[in-house]
Amino acid sequence: MPRIRLGTKADVPRALAIWRAAVDATHGFLSAEHRAEIDTMVAEQFLPQAPLWLVEDNAGVVQGFLAMDGAMIDALFVDPAAHGRGLGSALVAHALSLSPDLLVDANEQADNALPFYIARGFEVIGRSESDPAGRPYPILHLRYVG
């Protein structure tokens, strides 16, 4: 059974490694320049400051993380080696326990994201042509409907 716990500063390197592996596996559409730019922001600004919820596998190894801002899922990433084991679903269930009116934004070009969220009760409520930094990566806006 996966275990979810609040992360600490000591967990940031593992969260960053998960983020990098997941982005490498699912975000091949990013240009090398944008990938490097986003990596720097995630490593230096986002992960060290974000309250992280971590999911551990049965062996106690952190395999994924969730960051939220109110009802918004800011980040949900699982190590690609652990995909398909229910860890992402466990993180969504935890997020729902914190806020039943969940919202999430997902890269339209990350072809695993939309099916994942739709299968867990989300619906698309909007679309932006670019990401929040104005880069040319369309974003889908979703909300949990059950």
DSSP file with accessible surface (Angstrom, degrees, kcal/mol):
  #  RESIDUE AA STRUCTURE BP1 BP2  ACC     N-H-->O    O-->H-N    N-H-->O    O-->H-N    TCO  KAPPA ALPHA  PHI   PSI    X-CA   Y-CA   Z-CA
    1    1 A M              0   0  184      0, 0.0    55,-0.1     0, 0.0     2,-0.0   0.000 360.0 360.0 360.0 127.3    0.0    0.0    0.0
    2    2 A P        -     0   0   45      0, 0.0     2,-0.4     0, 0.0    55,-0.2  -0.341 360.0-146.0 -65.5 147.7    1.5    3.4   -0.9
    3    3 A R  E     -A   56   0A 136     53,-1.8    53,-3.1    54,-0.1     2,-0.5  -0.960   6.3-155.4-116.2 134.9    2.2    5.8    1.9
    4    4 A I  E     +A   55   0A  44     -2,-0.4     2,-0.3    51,-0.2    51,-0.2  -0.918  21.0 164.5-112.0 133.9    1.8    9.5    1.5
    5    5 A R  E     -A   54   0A  53     49,-2.3    49,-3.5    -2,-0.5     2,-0.2  -0.964  42.2 -94.3-142.9 159.6    3.7   11.9    3.8
    6    6 A L  E     -A   53   0A  95     -2,-0.3    47,-0.2    47,-0.2     2,-0.1  -0.552  46.8-125.7 -73.1 136.7    4.7   15.6    3.9
    7    7 A G        -     0   0   19     45,-3.8     2,-0.3    -2,-0.2    45,-0.1  -0.328  18.0-151.6 -80.3 166.2    8.1   16.2    2.4
    8    8 A T    >   -     0   0   80     -2,-0.1     3,-1.9    43,-0.1     4,-0.4  -0.784  38.7 -93.4-125.7 173.6   11.1   17.9    4.0
    9    9 A K  G >  S+     0   0  148      1,-0.3     3,-1.4    -2,-0.3    -2,-0.0   0.857 124.5  63.7 -57.5 -32.6   14.0   19.9    2.6
   10   10 A A  G 3  S+     0   0   83      1,-0.3     4,-0.3     2,-0.1    -1,-0.3   0.724  97.3  57.6 -65.8 -18.7   15.9   16.7    2.6
   11   11 A D  G <> S+     0   0   20     -3,-1.9     4,-2.4     1,-0.2    -1,-0.3   0.572  80.6  89.4 -87.2  -9.9   13.4   15.3    0.0
   12   12 A V  H <> S+     0   0   24     -3,-1.4     4,-2.9    -4,-0.4     5,-0.2   0.908  83.2  53.0 -59.9 -44.0   14.0   18.0   -2.6
   13   13 A P  H  > S+     0   0   89      0, 0.0     4,-2.3     0, 0.0    -1,-0.2   0.922 111.8  46.0 -59.5 -39.6   16.9   16.2   -4.4
   14   14 A R  H  > S+     0   0   76     -4,-0.3     4,-2.5     2,-0.2    -2,-0.2   0.924 112.4  50.8 -67.8 -41.4   14.7   13.0   -4.8
   15   15 A A  H  X S+     0   0    0     -4,-2.4     4,-2.8     1,-0.2    -1,-0.2   0.916 110.5  49.8 -60.8 -41.5   11.7   15.1   -6.0
   16   16 A L  H  X S+     0   0   23     -4,-2.9     4,-2.9     2,-0.2    -1,-0.2   0.917 109.4  50.9 -64.1 -41.4   14.0   16.9   -8.5
   17   17 A A  H  X S+     0   0   46     -4,-2.3     4,-2.4    -5,-0.2    -2,-0.2   0.913 112.1  47.5 -62.6 -40.1   15.3   13.5   -9.8
   18   18 A I  H  X S+     0   0    0     -4,-2.5     4,-2.9     2,-0.2     5,-0.3   0.936 111.8  50.2 -64.2 -46.9   11.7   12.3  -10.2
   19   19 A W  H  X S+     0   0   16     -4,-2.8     4,-2.8     1,-0.2     5,-0.3   0.943 112.1  47.3 -57.4 -48.4   10.7   15.6  -11.9
   20   20 A R  H  X S+     0   0   93     -4,-2.9     4,-2.6     1,-0.2    -1,-0.2   0.924 114.1  46.1 -62.0 -45.0   13.6   15.3  -14.4
   21   21 A A  H  X S+     0   0   34     -4,-2.4     4,-1.9    -5,-0.2    -1,-0.2   0.922 114.8  47.6 -65.4 -41.7   13.0   11.6  -15.2
   22   22 A A  H  X S+     0   0    3     -4,-2.9     4,-1.9     2,-0.2     5,-0.2   0.914 113.4  47.0 -66.9 -43.1    9.3   12.2  -15.6
   23   23 A V  H  X S+     0   0    3     -4,-2.8     4,-2.8    -5,-0.3    -2,-0.2   0.925 111.2  51.9 -65.7 -41.5    9.8   15.2  -17.9
   24   24 A D  H  < S+     0   0  109     -4,-2.6    -1,-0.2    -5,-0.3    -2,-0.2   0.886 115.1  43.4 -60.2 -36.4   12.4   13.4  -19.9
   25   25 A A  H  < S+     0   0   66     -4,-1.9    -1,-0.2    -5,-0.2    -2,-0.2   0.772 130.2  20.8 -80.5 -26.1    9.9   10.5  -20.4
   26   26 A T  H  < S+     0   0   23     -4,-1.9    85,-0.2    -5,-0.1    86,-0.2   0.525 114.2  59.7-124.5  -9.6    6.8   12.6  -21.1
   27   27 A H    ><  +     0   0   23     -4,-2.8     3,-1.9    -5,-0.2    -1,-0.1  -0.231  50.6 138.8-120.8  46.4    7.7   16.0  -22.3
   28   28 A G  T 3   +     0   0   75      1,-0.3    -1,-0.1    -3,-0.1    -4,-0.1   0.655  64.1  73.8 -64.3 -13.0    9.8   15.4  -25.4
   29   29 A F  T 3  S+     0   0   49     -3,-0.2    -1,-0.3    80,-0.1     2,-0.2   0.650  73.0 102.9 -75.6 -15.8    8.1   18.3  -27.1
   30   30 A L  S <  S-     0   0   24     -3,-1.9     2,-0.0     1,-0.1    -3,-0.0  -0.479  76.8-120.7 -69.8 138.1   10.0   20.8  -25.0
   31   31 A S     >  -     0   0   46     -2,-0.2     4,-2.9     1,-0.1     5,-0.2  -0.365  25.6-112.8 -69.2 157.4   12.9   22.6  -26.8
   32   32 A A  H  > S+     0   0   88      1,-0.2     4,-2.3     2,-0.2     5,-0.2   0.901 118.5  51.5 -59.1 -39.9   16.3   22.1  -25.3
   33   33 A E  H  > S+     0   0  140      2,-0.2     4,-2.3     1,-0.2    -1,-0.2   0.937 113.0  43.4 -64.0 -46.5   16.4   25.7  -24.3
   34   34 A H  H  > S+     0   0   33      2,-0.2     4,-2.9     1,-0.2     5,-0.3   0.892 111.3  55.0 -68.2 -37.2   13.0   25.7  -22.6
   35   35 A R  H  X S+     0   0   44     -4,-2.9     4,-2.4     1,-0.2    -1,-0.2   0.936 111.4  44.5 -60.4 -44.7   13.8   22.4  -20.9
   36   36 A A  H  X S+     0   0   54     -4,-2.3     4,-2.2    -5,-0.2    -2,-0.2   0.911 113.5  50.5 -66.5 -41.4   16.9   23.9  -19.4
   37   37 A E  H  X S+     0   0   87     -4,-2.3     4,-1.9     2,-0.2    -2,-0.2   0.929 113.7  44.3 -62.2 -46.2   15.1   27.1  -18.4
   38   38 A I  H  X S+     0   0   22     -4,-2.9     4,-2.9     1,-0.2     5,-0.2   0.908 110.2  56.2 -67.4 -39.7   12.3   25.2  -16.7
   39   39 A D  H  X S+     0   0   23     -4,-2.4     4,-2.9    -5,-0.3     5,-0.2   0.925 106.9  49.3 -57.8 -45.8   14.8   22.8  -15.0
   40   40 A T  H  X S+     0   0   64     -4,-2.2     4,-2.7     2,-0.2     5,-0.4   0.931 112.5  47.6 -60.9 -44.0   16.6   25.8  -13.4
   41   41 A M  H  X>S+     0   0   74     -4,-1.9     4,-2.4     2,-0.2     5,-2.3   0.935 114.5  45.9 -63.5 -45.0   13.3   27.3  -12.2
   42   42 A V  I  <>S+     0   0    7     -4,-2.9     5,-2.4     3,-0.2    -2,-0.2   0.934 117.9  43.1 -64.2 -45.0   12.1   24.0  -10.7
   43   43 A A  I  <5S+     0   0   25     -4,-2.9    -2,-0.2    -5,-0.2    -1,-0.2   0.883 126.3  28.9 -69.9 -39.6   15.4   23.2   -9.1
   44   44 A E  I  <5S+     0   0  134     -4,-2.7    -3,-0.2    -5,-0.2    -2,-0.2   0.755 135.6  13.8 -97.7 -27.5   16.2   26.6   -7.7
   45   45 A Q  I  X5S+     0   0  121     -4,-2.4     4,-0.7    -5,-0.4    -3,-0.2   0.788 121.4  41.7-115.8 -52.5   12.8   28.2   -7.0
   46   46 A F  I >><S+     0   0   51     -5,-2.3     4,-2.3     2,-0.2     3,-1.0   0.989 114.3  39.3 -71.1 -63.8    9.8   25.8   -7.1
   47   47 A L  H 34<S+     0   0    1     -5,-2.4    -1,-0.1     1,-0.3    -4,-0.1   0.892 113.2  53.7 -61.7 -40.0   10.8   22.6   -5.3
   48   48 A P  H 34 S+     0   0   32      0, 0.0    -1,-0.3     0, 0.0    -2,-0.2   0.776 120.5  34.2 -65.2 -20.7   12.8   24.2   -2.5
   49   49 A Q  H << S+     0   0  148     -3,-1.0    -2,-0.2    -4,-0.7    -3,-0.1   0.682  97.0  94.6-103.5 -25.1    9.8   26.4   -1.7
   50   50 A A  S  < S-     0   0   21     -4,-2.3     2,-0.6    -5,-0.1    19,-0.1  -0.495  77.1-121.0 -76.0 137.2    6.8   24.2   -2.4
   51   51 A P        -     0   0   84      0, 0.0    17,-0.6     0, 0.0     2,-0.4  -0.681  40.6-155.1 -71.8 119.7    5.1   22.2    0.3
   52   52 A L  E     - B   0  67A   7     -2,-0.6   -45,-3.8    15,-0.1     2,-0.5  -0.853  18.8-157.5-106.6 136.1    5.5   18.7   -1.1
   53   53 A W  E     -AB   6  66A  62     13,-3.0    13,-2.5    -2,-0.4     2,-0.4  -0.943  22.2-157.4-103.3 128.6    3.5   15.6   -0.5
   54   54 A L  E     -AB   5  65A   1    -49,-3.5   -49,-2.3    -2,-0.5     2,-0.5  -0.844   9.7-148.0-110.7 146.4    5.5   12.5   -1.3
   55   55 A V  E     -AB   4  64A   0      9,-2.2     8,-3.0    -2,-0.4     9,-1.1  -0.959  14.7-162.0-113.3 129.0    4.3    9.0   -2.1
   56   56 A E  E     -AB   3  62A  18    -53,-3.1   -53,-1.8    -2,-0.5     6,-0.2  -0.859  13.2-130.5-107.6 144.4    6.4    6.0   -1.1
   57   57 A D    >   -     0   0   30      4,-2.5     3,-2.3    -2,-0.4   -54,-0.1  -0.150  45.4 -81.1 -78.9-176.2    6.2    2.5   -2.5
   58   58 A N  T 3  S+     0   0  134      1,-0.3    -1,-0.1     2,-0.1    -2,-0.0   0.744 132.0  55.3 -61.7 -23.0    6.0   -0.6   -0.3
   59   59 A A  T 3  S-     0   0   86      2,-0.1    -1,-0.3     0, 0.0     3,-0.1   0.420 120.4-107.9 -89.0   0.3    9.7   -0.5    0.3
   60   60 A G  S <  S+     0   0   40     -3,-2.3     2,-0.4     1,-0.3    -2,-0.1   0.608  72.1 142.7  84.5  12.6    9.6    3.1    1.6
   61   61 A V        -     0   0   66      1,-0.0    -4,-2.5     2,-0.0     2,-0.3  -0.747  56.7-118.5 -90.1 130.0   11.2    4.6   -1.5
   62   62 A V  E     +B   56   0A  13     -2,-0.4    -6,-0.3    -6,-0.2     3,-0.1  -0.527  40.6 166.8 -67.6 123.8    9.8    8.0   -2.6
   63   63 A Q  E     +     0   0A  22     -8,-3.0    16,-3.4    -2,-0.3     2,-0.3   0.442  57.3   3.9-119.4  -5.5    8.4    7.4   -6.1
   64   64 A G  E     -BC  55  78A   0     -9,-1.1    -9,-2.2    14,-0.3     2,-0.3  -0.987  56.7-146.3-169.0 169.3    6.4   10.6   -6.7
   65   65 A F  E     -BC  54  77A   1     12,-2.6    12,-2.1    -2,-0.3     2,-0.4  -0.985   1.2-156.2-149.2 159.5    5.3   14.0   -5.4
   66   66 A L  E     -BC  53  76A   0    -13,-2.5   -13,-3.0    -2,-0.3     2,-0.4  -0.992   6.1-170.9-133.9 136.7    2.4   16.4   -5.3
   67   67 A A  E     -BC  52  75A   2      8,-2.6     7,-2.3    -2,-0.4     8,-1.7  -0.998  12.3-174.2-128.4 135.4    2.5   20.2   -4.8
   68   68 A M  E     - C   0  73A  26    -17,-0.6     2,-0.4    -2,-0.4     5,-0.2  -0.946  23.8-162.3-130.0 152.3   -0.7   22.2   -4.3
   69   69 A D  E >  S- C   0  72A 116      3,-2.7     3,-2.1    -2,-0.3     2,-0.3  -0.909  74.3 -57.8-129.0  97.3   -1.7   25.8   -4.0
   70   70 A G  T 3  S-     0   0   59     -2,-0.4    28,-0.0     1,-0.3    32,-0.0  -0.468 123.0 -14.2  65.1-123.6   -5.2   25.8   -2.4
   71   71 A A  T 3  S+     0   0   31     -2,-0.3    32,-2.6    -3,-0.1     2,-0.5   0.450 118.6  98.3 -88.6  -0.4   -7.4   23.7   -4.8
   72   72 A M  E <   -Cd  69 103A  49     -3,-2.1    -3,-2.7    30,-0.2     2,-0.8  -0.785  68.2-141.5 -96.1 124.6   -4.8   23.8   -7.6
   73   73 A I  E     -Cd  68 104A   4     30,-3.0    32,-0.7    -2,-0.5    -5,-0.3  -0.757  20.5-177.9 -77.3 113.6   -2.5   20.9   -8.2
   74   74 A D  E     +     0   0A  80     -7,-2.3     2,-0.3    -2,-0.8    -6,-0.2   0.776  66.7   1.3 -82.9 -31.4    0.7   22.7   -9.2
   75   75 A A  E     +C   67   0A   9     -8,-1.7    -8,-2.6    -3,-0.1    -1,-0.3  -0.954  53.2 174.2-158.8 138.4    2.7   19.6   -9.8
   76   76 A L  E     +C   66   0A  24     -2,-0.3     2,-0.4   -10,-0.2   -10,-0.2  -0.879  20.1 162.1-147.0 111.8    2.1   15.8   -9.8
   77   77 A F  E     -C   65   0A  38    -12,-2.1   -12,-2.6    -2,-0.3     2,-0.4  -0.997  17.6-168.1-136.7 139.7    5.0   13.7  -11.0
   78   78 A V  E     -C   64   0A  12     -2,-0.4   -14,-0.3   -14,-0.2     5,-0.1  -0.971  39.1 -99.2-124.7 140.4    5.8   10.0  -10.6
   79   79 A D    >   -     0   0   26    -16,-3.4     3,-2.5    -2,-0.4     4,-0.3  -0.353  32.4-130.0 -55.0 128.2    9.1    8.3  -11.4
   80   80 A P  G >  S+     0   0   39      0, 0.0     3,-1.4     0, 0.0    -1,-0.2   0.827 107.2  64.0 -55.3 -29.7    8.5    6.7  -14.9
   81   81 A A  G 3  S+     0   0   72      1,-0.3    -2,-0.1   -18,-0.0   -18,-0.0   0.708 107.2  43.8 -66.3 -16.2    9.9    3.4  -13.5
   82   82 A A  G X  S+     0   0    0     -3,-2.5     3,-1.2   -19,-0.2     5,-0.4   0.286  83.1 130.7-111.8   8.6    7.0    3.3  -11.1
   83   83 A H  T <   +     0   0   85     -3,-1.4    -4,-0.0    -4,-0.3     0, 0.0  -0.291  67.2  29.6 -60.4 147.0    4.2    4.3  -13.6
   84   84 A G  T 3  S+     0   0   87      1,-0.0    -1,-0.2     0, 0.0    -3,-0.0   0.526  89.3 102.7  82.9   8.6    1.2    2.1  -13.6
   85   85 A R  S <  S-     0   0  150     -3,-1.2    -2,-0.1     0, 0.0    -1,-0.0   0.301  97.0-104.6-105.2   6.0    1.4    1.1   -9.9
   86   86 A G  S  > S+     0   0   36     -4,-0.1     4,-2.0     3,-0.0     5,-0.1   0.525  86.5 121.1  87.0   5.5   -1.3    3.4   -8.6
   87   87 A L  H  > S+     0   0    7     -5,-0.4     4,-2.0     2,-0.2     5,-0.1   0.904  75.6  47.3 -72.7 -40.4    1.0    6.0   -7.1
   88   88 A G  H  > S+     0   0    9      2,-0.2     4,-2.4     1,-0.2    -1,-0.2   0.912 112.1  51.6 -64.2 -40.3   -0.3    8.9   -9.1
   89   89 A S  H  > S+     0   0   41      1,-0.2     4,-2.7     2,-0.2    -2,-0.2   0.890 107.3  53.0 -62.7 -39.3   -3.8    7.8   -8.3
   90   90 A A  H  X S+     0   0   24     -4,-2.0     4,-2.3     2,-0.2    -1,-0.2   0.901 108.8  50.1 -63.4 -38.1   -2.9    7.8   -4.6
   91   91 A L  H  X S+     0   0    0     -4,-2.0     4,-2.6     2,-0.2    -2,-0.2   0.907 110.5  49.1 -67.1 -40.5   -1.6   11.3   -4.9
   92   92 A V  H  X S+     0   0    4     -4,-2.4     4,-2.6     2,-0.2    -2,-0.2   0.937 110.4  51.0 -63.4 -43.6   -4.8   12.5   -6.6
   93   93 A A  H  X S+     0   0   60     -4,-2.7     4,-1.6     1,-0.2    -2,-0.2   0.911 110.9  49.0 -60.5 -39.5   -6.9   10.8   -3.9
   94   94 A H  H  X S+     0   0   36     -4,-2.3     4,-1.3     2,-0.2    -1,-0.2   0.928 109.5  51.4 -65.2 -43.5   -4.8   12.6   -1.3
   95   95 A A  H  X S+     0   0    0     -4,-2.6     4,-2.3     1,-0.2     3,-0.5   0.907 108.1  52.7 -59.6 -40.5   -5.2   15.9   -3.1
   96   96 A L  H  < S+     0   0   37     -4,-2.6    -1,-0.2     1,-0.2    -2,-0.2   0.848 104.1  56.3 -64.9 -32.1   -9.0   15.3   -3.1
   97   97 A S  H  < S+     0   0   86     -4,-1.6    -1,-0.2     1,-0.2    -2,-0.2   0.802 112.4  42.9 -69.2 -25.9   -8.9   14.8    0.6
   98   98 A L  H  < S+     0   0   83     -4,-1.3    -2,-0.2    -3,-0.5    -1,-0.2   0.800 135.9   6.4 -85.9 -33.7   -7.3   18.2    1.0
   99   99 A S     <  -     0   0   18     -4,-2.3     3,-0.4    -5,-0.2    -1,-0.3  -0.817  55.5-165.3-154.0 108.8   -9.6   20.0   -1.5
  100  100 A P  S    S+     0   0   88      0, 0.0     2,-0.4     0, 0.0    -4,-0.1   0.636  87.7  66.5 -72.6 -11.1  -12.6   18.4   -3.2
  101  101 A D  S    S+     0   0  123     -5,-0.1   -30,-0.1    42,-0.1    -5,-0.0  -0.339  80.2 178.1-103.0  52.2  -12.8   21.2   -5.8
  102  102 A L        -     0   0    0     -3,-0.4    42,-2.7    -2,-0.4     2,-0.3  -0.214  13.2-173.1 -64.6 142.2   -9.5   20.3   -7.4
  103  103 A L  E     +dE  72 143A  65    -32,-2.6   -30,-3.0    40,-0.2     2,-0.3  -0.932   5.6 177.0-124.9 152.8   -8.2   22.1  -10.5
  104  104 A V  E     -dE  73 142A   2     38,-2.2    38,-3.0    -2,-0.3     2,-0.4  -0.983  20.7-145.2-154.8 145.9   -5.1   21.2  -12.5
  105  105 A D  E     - E   0 141A  66    -32,-0.7     2,-0.4    -2,-0.3    36,-0.2  -0.927  22.2-173.6-108.5 140.4   -3.4   22.4  -15.6
  106  106 A A  E     - E   0 140A   8     34,-2.4    34,-3.3    -2,-0.4     2,-0.3  -0.994  31.7-106.9-136.4 141.1   -1.7   19.9  -17.9
  107  107 A N  E >   - E   0 139A  39     -2,-0.4     3,-1.0    32,-0.2     7,-0.3  -0.505  24.1-145.3 -63.7 126.0    0.4   20.3  -21.0
  108  108 A E  T 3  S+     0   0   76     30,-2.6    -1,-0.2    -2,-0.3     6,-0.1   0.846  98.4  55.2 -61.3 -33.2   -1.7   19.3  -24.0
  109  109 A Q  T 3  S+     0   0   82     29,-0.5     2,-1.4     1,-0.1    -1,-0.2   0.610  82.2  90.0 -80.6 -11.7    1.4   17.8  -25.7
  110  110 A A    X>  -     0   0    3     -3,-1.0     3,-1.8     1,-0.2     4,-0.7  -0.710  67.6-164.2 -82.6  93.2    2.1   15.5  -22.8
  111  111 A D  T 34 S+     0   0  134     -2,-1.4    -1,-0.2     1,-0.3   -84,-0.1   0.607  80.2  56.6 -66.8  -7.9    0.0   12.7  -24.1
  112  112 A N  T 3> S+     0   0   65    -86,-0.2     4,-1.6     2,-0.1    -1,-0.3   0.726  95.4  67.1 -88.2 -21.5   -0.2   10.8  -20.8
  113  113 A A  H <> S+     0   0   15     -3,-1.8     4,-2.5    -6,-0.2     5,-0.3   0.951  97.0  46.7 -70.1 -53.2   -1.6   13.7  -18.8
  114  114 A L  H  X S+     0   0   61     -4,-0.7     4,-2.9    -7,-0.3     5,-0.3   0.947 113.9  46.9 -60.7 -49.4   -5.1   14.1  -20.2
  115  115 A P  H  > S+     0   0   82      0, 0.0     4,-2.2     0, 0.0    -1,-0.2   0.899 111.9  53.6 -58.6 -38.1   -6.0   10.4  -20.2
  116  116 A F  H  X S+     0   0   46     -4,-1.6     4,-0.6     2,-0.2    -2,-0.2   0.954 114.4  39.1 -59.6 -51.8   -4.7   10.2  -16.6
  117  117 A Y  H ><>S+     0   0   15     -4,-2.5     5,-2.1     2,-0.2     3,-0.9   0.905 114.1  53.0 -70.9 -38.8   -6.8   13.0  -15.3
  118  118 A I  H ><5S+     0   0   82     -4,-2.9     3,-1.8     1,-0.3    -1,-0.2   0.928 106.7  54.0 -60.7 -42.7   -9.9   12.1  -17.3
  119  119 A A  H 3<5S+     0   0   76     -4,-2.2    -1,-0.3    -5,-0.3    -2,-0.2   0.709 107.3  53.0 -65.4 -17.1   -9.8    8.6  -15.9
  120  120 A R  T <<5S-     0   0   81     -3,-0.9    -1,-0.3    -4,-0.6    -2,-0.2   0.163 130.6 -86.7-107.5  17.0   -9.7   10.0  -12.4
  121  121 A G  T < 5S+     0   0   14     -3,-1.8    24,-3.4     1,-0.3    25,-1.1   0.629  82.3 132.1  96.4  15.8  -12.8   12.2  -12.8
  122  122 A F  E   < -F  144   0A   6     -5,-2.1     2,-0.3    22,-0.3    -1,-0.3  -0.653  34.9-160.8 -96.8 156.5  -11.5   15.5  -14.3
  123  123 A E  E     -F  143   0A  71     20,-2.3    20,-2.1    -2,-0.2     2,-0.3  -0.973  27.2-106.0-132.4 151.3  -12.9   17.3  -17.2
  124  124 A V  E     +F  142   0A  64     -2,-0.3    18,-0.3    18,-0.2     3,-0.1  -0.596  36.1 171.1 -75.7 129.8  -11.4   20.0  -19.5
  125  125 A I  E     -     0   0A  85     16,-3.6     2,-0.3    -2,-0.3    17,-0.2   0.395  61.9 -13.7-118.4  -2.5  -12.8   23.4  -18.8
  126  126 A G  E     -F  141   0A  26     15,-1.2    15,-2.6     2,-0.0     2,-0.3  -0.981  53.2-135.0 178.6 175.3  -10.5   25.5  -20.9
  127  127 A R  E     -F  140   0A 104     -2,-0.3     2,-0.4    13,-0.2    13,-0.2  -0.989   6.3-157.0-151.4 139.4   -7.3   25.8  -22.9
  128  128 A S  E     -F  139   0A  46     11,-2.8    11,-2.2    -2,-0.3    -2,-0.0  -0.944  19.4-137.5-116.6 143.5   -4.5   28.3  -23.2
  129  129 A E  S    S+     0   0  135     -2,-0.4     2,-0.3     9,-0.2    -1,-0.1   0.724  86.8  25.5 -70.4 -23.0   -2.3   28.5  -26.3
  130  130 A S  S    S-     0   0   46      6,-0.2     9,-0.3     9,-0.1     5,-0.0  -0.898  87.2 -97.8-138.2 166.4    0.9   28.9  -24.3
  131  131 A D    >   -     0   0   13      4,-2.1     3,-2.7    -2,-0.3    -1,-0.1  -0.231  53.5 -88.5 -77.1 173.4    2.2   28.1  -20.9
  132  132 A P  T 3  S+     0   0  128      0, 0.0    -1,-0.1     0, 0.0    -2,-0.0   0.759 129.5  54.1 -58.5 -22.1    2.2   30.6  -18.0
  133  133 A A  T 3  S-     0   0   67      2,-0.1    -2,-0.0     1,-0.0     0, 0.0   0.383 121.5-106.6 -91.1   3.7    5.6   31.9  -19.1
  134  134 A G    <   +     0   0   52     -3,-2.7    -5,-0.0     1,-0.3    -1,-0.0   0.532  69.7 147.9  84.9   7.8    4.3   32.5  -22.7
  135  135 A R        -     0   0   35      1,-0.1     2,-2.4     2,-0.1    -4,-2.1  -0.436  63.2-102.0 -74.5 154.6    6.2   29.5  -24.2
  136  136 A P  S    S+     0   0   89      0, 0.0    -6,-0.2     0, 0.0    -1,-0.1  -0.203  83.5 115.1 -79.6  54.2    4.5   27.8  -27.1
  137  137 A Y        -     0   0   13     -2,-2.4    -3,-0.1   -29,-0.0    -2,-0.1  -0.931  64.3-130.6-124.5 106.6    3.1   24.8  -25.2
  138  138 A P        -     0   0   15      0, 0.0   -30,-2.6     0, 0.0   -29,-0.5  -0.247  19.9-149.8 -59.3 142.4   -0.7   24.7  -25.0
  139  139 A I  E     -EF 107 128A  12    -11,-2.2   -11,-2.8    -9,-0.3     2,-0.4  -0.952   2.3-148.4-117.4 132.4   -2.1   24.1  -21.6
  140  140 A L  E     -EF 106 127A  13    -34,-3.3   -34,-2.4    -2,-0.4     2,-0.5  -0.845  11.8-146.9 -97.0 134.6   -5.4   22.3  -20.8
  141  141 A H  E     -EF 105 126A  45    -15,-2.6   -16,-3.6    -2,-0.4   -15,-1.2  -0.895  23.6-179.3-103.2 126.5   -7.3   23.5  -17.7
  142  142 A L  E     -EF 104 124A   1    -38,-3.0   -38,-2.2    -2,-0.5     2,-0.3  -0.899  15.0-163.5-126.7 156.1   -9.2   20.8  -15.9
  143  143 A R  E     -EF 103 123A 113    -20,-2.1   -20,-2.3    -2,-0.3     2,-0.4  -0.977  30.3-107.4-135.9 152.3  -11.4   20.5  -12.8
  144  144 A Y  E     + F   0 122A  74    -42,-2.7   -22,-0.3    -2,-0.3   -23,-0.1  -0.625  38.1 164.8 -80.0 127.8  -12.5   17.5  -10.8
  145  145 A V              0   0   78    -24,-3.4   -23,-0.2    -2,-0.4    -1,-0.1   0.411 360.0 360.0-120.3  -5.1  -16.1   16.5  -11.3
  146  146 A G              0   0   65    -25,-1.1    -1,-0.2   -26,-0.2   -25,-0.1  -0.212 360.0 360.0  90.9 360.0  -16.1   13.1   -9.8
